[in-house]
Amino acid sequence: MKGLRVLELAQALEADYSDILAICAILNLKATSRLSTLSFEDCKKITDYYEGKNKK
């Protein structure tokens, strides 16, 4: 397996896929749709960013 699709990562994070695409744009990652495949390294970057922004 090469990684996860944007939609799969969004489901795992319980987030909307548009939020994940927005994070991809911020981090300059090449994802253009909910079906774009992300490497595990990119998934880690996105997860770290998402969780950092959503800490309470």
Secondary structure, DSSP 8 states (H G I E B T S, - for coil): --EEEHHHHHHHHT--HHHHHHHHHHTT----STT-EEEHHHHHHHHHHHHHHT--
